[in-house]
Amino acid sequence: MSQDYLGEFEQMVLLSVVRLGDDAYGLAIREELERVAGRSPSSGALYTTLDRLERKGLIASEPGERDGARGGRPRRYVAVTPEGKALLTASRHRLMSLWTGIEEALGG
Amino acid sequence: MKPQEPPRWLEAVVRWALPSGLSGDGAVGDLREAFERKARRSRLSALGWYAAQAASIVAYRFVSREPSQRGGSDLMMDLRWSVRGIARRPAFTAAVVGILGLGLGANVAVFSVVDGTLASTSWWADADRATAVWPDDLFSLGQLEMYAEQQDAYRTVGGYVELAFAVELPDGTSRSVNGVLMTPTLFGELAVQPTLGRGLVADDGAFGAEPVVVLGDRVWRESFGADPGILGRRVTIGGRPVTVVGVQGSGGRAPGGRTELWFPIVPDPRDDDYWKASSYTVIGVRRDDADLVRAQDDLMAFTRTLSALFPMFYPEGYAEGRAHVTRADEAQRRLVGTPLLLLLGGTAMLMLVTALNVGSMLLGRSLDRRAELAVRTSLGASRGRLVRQLLVEGFVLTGLALGVGLVTGALGSDWVAGLFVESPVVAGSDVLSPNVLAFAAVAAVCAWIVLNGVPVAHFLRRHASGVALVRSGASRAQRSLVTIQAALATLLIVSSALLVATVDNLRRVPLGFDPTNIVTVELSTPEDRVSSPTVARELYGRILERVEAMPGVTSVGMTGWLPLRQDAPPTPINLQSDPVDPREAVRAPMHMVDPGFFATLGVAPLEGRLLGSEEQSLDAPSAVVVNETLAETLWPNGSAVGQMIAIDPHAWDSWAPVVGVVPDIRSGAIDGPIGPALYVALAESPSRDVTLVLRASDDVPALEGALRRAVDDVDPLIPVRTVSGMEDVVRAAYSTAWVMMGLLTLLATLATGLGAVGIYAILAQHVTRHRKEIGVRLALGAEPSSVVVRVVHSGLTLALIGIGVGLLGSLWSTRFLESLLVGVSALSPSAFVAPVVLLSAAAVVAAWIPAARAGRTPPAEVLKSE
């Protein structure tokens, strides 16, 4: 399923997943967002977004090993799908087009 | 070291809020992992963090925070928007929810009582087929058995009589408990059946069968400690040992609504009372192929048999127009059906007033949000989208009000049911029962439609025709709403005024005696204590002596009948001077009293004398005292004293002299006419249920303990049923009207208050909006008082229009009150004047503050800001 637009937070989550590569799972994504983007999302926001992205076919998830330290629960590793990558790229192009030529107006 | 874990219960909450599968598992695991890391530094802060994450996950389960995607959750957004808007205006929200909750709560409370009452009147398992056979008449046992054999319409037919029984408790004291003697096969037709042991069966009524009883659930719990070994035990009831065979389920109070003991009738044709004692109410459960018409025909056929066998009691033609069959629960429903339904109508009106009030407030607020809605429209929000927003907001407010309404309704339901003390059938039902919840939901939806209707309609019109019409249109709409509220308040005030007049009339009803300082003590003596008239006389004599000796007691008497509580069945009267056939004889209730009765009530004879101690001996010829009405009926041209009459149809020429005439004493219903009555000595046939009446200087609470002890000293096994002041007995006689008056007045007051608030709000807005105009007028030389008068005038006009509409409506609606009114017509002028006065006064008061503010408008300031 494709869609034309990504919300800001969705973009940030997808970018974090790409940055983390094979180590992308919920807790790591949260920490990446905090570290790089200075954003500290609530668990509700984060996991709802991950579920929505997966529903839309932009990410895919698979279970990791069951871990006793996590109460026997596996990590949910996620990766961006080709559709997700395409949407991210399109989003970037759009934003870059809008940004072009307005640095002066912004005083930067 | 064991890894730190979050609290299990909190983790369970998180688990619940997350989807199942890898998604949920992963999230729970992530949180645990993060918790473990944080807890290494500080468990407390880790707990705080975990709780915050759990809260966010739960919140997200219901409301999505992300921007709306195509196909995303618009409704959730509206919901979130509404919740935020509501949270931003706590005072406004509290007012709206409070007012609406009040209206809903009142309706829930009254409906739950209506529902509980209707449910509690379904005493019979097959409520549709359970039929009362000639409910106004009582059969003797012989007649009942004869009918049971002759009838063809019922699969079960039987009778019952309500009595009070003295139950001997395990601790040696005794307690008076209401019970019934009942045809055993009828027991099986009750809606509630025993939870322990068994009910009554046909064999229990066989001659020579072991005496058995079924205990009520409450008696079993309160008097026998819910002893599970009660079955098969012998208990002493009414002085006789009986075996307990079952315990009735809780909620089973049928028939009669107060029953706590069920005994089988064991007929004995050799007993005098078998044919003579007409005591039994007859109930039949119709066969599937028999309808009420067939049952009626069946009864009429039987009355012809009765006329042939008992011409004295059932003269030919007597049954015509009298003998009828009805649904068994009919009488009980009628008893409280009308008042409760009227009350429901009243609360529905209040509900409408609250919804209109809130609608007006929402309309006012939507005016304040013009800018916000205009911006959203320009950003592309469609009309439908914004309307949905308004509807969702109204929905959230209504939902909150429904919660408030259910809580207040639950509290109010018991209170309302408790007001109808005289009626054993009135009961509240559980607010969480399906019927009540369904009603509450429907009421909430109706309220939502009303309160949303005007703001939405106004918005749609404005949207179509531009912003210019906003102010005047909304203003007009608000005025209409307030006018309708005033009209509804008028309806309620008129109803309330009529009931106030009714209660006033009932209080002034001449009783024939002075109830002040009279205390009544109702006794129910066990059968074996009054086995013979001599024994009974001696026992009662001792009780009377003992009570008379009590300090503060100036006079005491005894009667088998207490004014305004019971009425004796009529007996035919034969005149020696003009003998008549029993079937043509004048009938009058025959009351049994002792010599002290009239003196205690303060009743002096109009002619002749009262019954004295000479009548208390069995050897004396029976003397009779008649009341004024009877004397005038039988001897219009002469004195009643000295006339000889016979009152026993079985001894139609056994004459007794009339020795005195007394003023009419009100007996049965307080609002009925006083009929003829005659009085004979209690000593002649003392009954088991007697009431002491005494005149005392102390009030009931002070005397009650001493009175119970006095009776106890004479015989500890005679239970005292109730001790009450005569004034309370009188008040209880019109308690339904009193309760209705109180509740309708409350509703009318609330509606008036809300209407006044509505007027205030409109005028306050008006003054604020027209501040410049007022300032200009004042600057041009207008007197402040004229400004004040103008504002008050507009408020009053609103109220008067509403009152006019309401009065027209009352001309039609008051007919529903007629059955409750006494001594006042449904179109009584004073009741119609009341709302004019009250609502006008309320309108003036409501208008005063904004009016005064208008009058104080500083013209210079206003002009400067132009």
Interface residues (C-beta under 8 A of the other chain):
Chain A: Q3 Y5 G7 F9 E10 Y25 G26 L27 R30 S42 S43 G44 A45 Y47 T48 T49 L50 D51 R52 E54 S61 E62 P63 D67 A69 R70 G71 R73 P74 R75 R76
Chain B: P3 E5 E11 L18 P19 L22 S23 D25 G26 A27 V28 G29 D30 L31 R32 E33 A34 E36 A52 Q53 A54 S56 I57 V58 A59 Y60 R61 S64 R65 E66 P67 Q69 R70
